[in-house]
Amino acid sequence: MVNVAILGFGTVGSGVAEVLTGHERSIARKADGLVKLKYILDVRDFPNSPFAPLFVKDFSVIESDPDVDIVVETIGGATVALDFTRRALEAGKSVVTSNKELVATHGYELTQLAREKGVCYLFEASVGGGIPIIRPLSQCLAANEILEIYGILNGTTNYILTRMIRAGLSFEQALKEAQEKGYAERDPSADVEGHDACRKICILSAIAFGRHIYPDQVPTEGITKVTLADVDYADGAGKKIKLLGRAMKMEDGKICAYVAPHLVDCSHPLAGVEDVFNGISVRGDAIGDVMFYGRGAGKLPTASAVVADVMDIARNLGHRKALCWAPGGPDAACGTDGLASRWYIRAEAGADSLRAALGEVKLLARSGAPAGEAACLTESELTQGQLREKLAGLETLSVIRVLN
């Protein structure tokens, strides 16, 4: 029998408890033995919960119990969760987590500690919720040299953009609706400012390219400045605005990772990923393009990925499953200045001014555009530096928005 302790009884933690107990027989069959929930750690009281007898408030109870094999960390953040994770690994217990902030910031350290102690540190649920991506990337696609990973990594922002596109809601209206439906937190900054997607692309980069990339090495822009005017101009060009996280290995071996709104062609599969769904594309030298699609968050989808990691460890108890990579550092990542792209520019200027500044462009139109406003797509690919130089060369051009 394998005993499990859950840290944190919020949305994900309670979902894990439900899946572990509700699917106990099928889990036992697939995991080659009984997987039993023994403890739940939370500072709050849950006297009416069916799991009430399992609650403890002192982590040392779990830490010192030799019968606990796997600790599931769903506390979130990188303070208490980091302390408890270190202590669990030091005590010889495997750890499973959905905590993308912890993995993105301390993943290298924690995977190394797990390796030293002969246990596992798994985190399938930290990216994509219930979408399997970590395991396929590290195992099924292991024969490939990964060239690029990019995709919609945050369901909240994708829901907001979908409602702006489909219903003509402003950003503020779509955000309020997302909060009312429970898709966005009261403080939505981690989602709408791109930090959540940033952490996820860091984790994917580490798995794909073998170096730890820290969030502060990833230029990040959210969707707070995207307006209905930008949505309409994109639609006129046959494109949709999506918040993408991207990572690719450059010729010098450094990793270029960033998060920003992009204009995605309507013919691209990611353009059809709507509402709270995520879509992640992986490009390998042998396989070509592979796409993973599904619900990127939610109680039971995320719990499903957590429990799958628990089962994986239970099947192989005593045999360490290594997920590790090389340390990061200043030499691991590079900025986005060298990336060339076609650009969307909206400005308080006439069409002639845009052409004078940028050369050949594709002018865009929208109904109700005010006089003195113009938008375009550059015909040629330009680096950020080249674009800045061209725009700075025309003093009469007042730029409102620039997007990839």
DARALIN-V559784 format. One line per field, one symbol per residue. psi: psi as a letter, one per 20 degrees, with the letter a starting at -180 (. if undefined). burial: I if it has 16 or more other C-alpha atoms within 10 Angstrom, else O. Layout:
psi->???
burial->???
//
This chain:
psi->pppqppoplbggghgggggghhkgghggghjkrpopohqppqirqmhjqijgiipqiohhgghioiiohppookgrakeghgghgghgghjkpqppqjnhggghhjggghhgggghikaqoqlhiipjdipoggghhifhjhiqophqpqaoiohghhgghghgghikqrggghggghghijhqrgnjhhghjjhghghhhgghggghijqppqhijopppbjhiprhgggggghhjkrqpqoqpqpqprhjiqpoqrpqqqoppiiqhhhjorcjqqppppoqhghcppppqapiaqfhgghghghhgghgghhkpiopoporrqrarhihqrajhipqqqqpppqnrrhhgghhhibproqqqqqjpqpjpqqrpqhqpqrgghgggghiiohioopgqpq.
burial->OIIIIIIIIOOIIIIIIIIIOOOIOOIIOOIOIIIIIIIIIIOOOOOOOOIOOOIIOOIOOIIOOOOIIIIIIIIIOIOOIIOIIIIIIIIIIIIIIIIIIIIIIOIIIIIIIIIOIIIIIIIIIIIIIIIIIIIOIOOOIOOOOIIIIIIIIIIIIIIIIIIIIOOOIIIOOIIIIIIOOOIIOOOOOIIIIIIIIIIIIIIIIIIIIIIIIIIOIIIIIIIOOIIOIIIIIIIOIOIIIIIIIIIIIOOOOIIIIIIIIIIIIIOOOIIOIIIIIIIIIIIIOOOOOOOOIIIIIIIIIIIIIIIIIIIIIIIOIOOIIOIIIOOIOOOIIIOIOOOIIIIIIIIIIIIOIIOIIIOOIOIIIIOOOOOOIIIIIIOOOIIIOOIOOIIOOOOOIOIOOIII
//
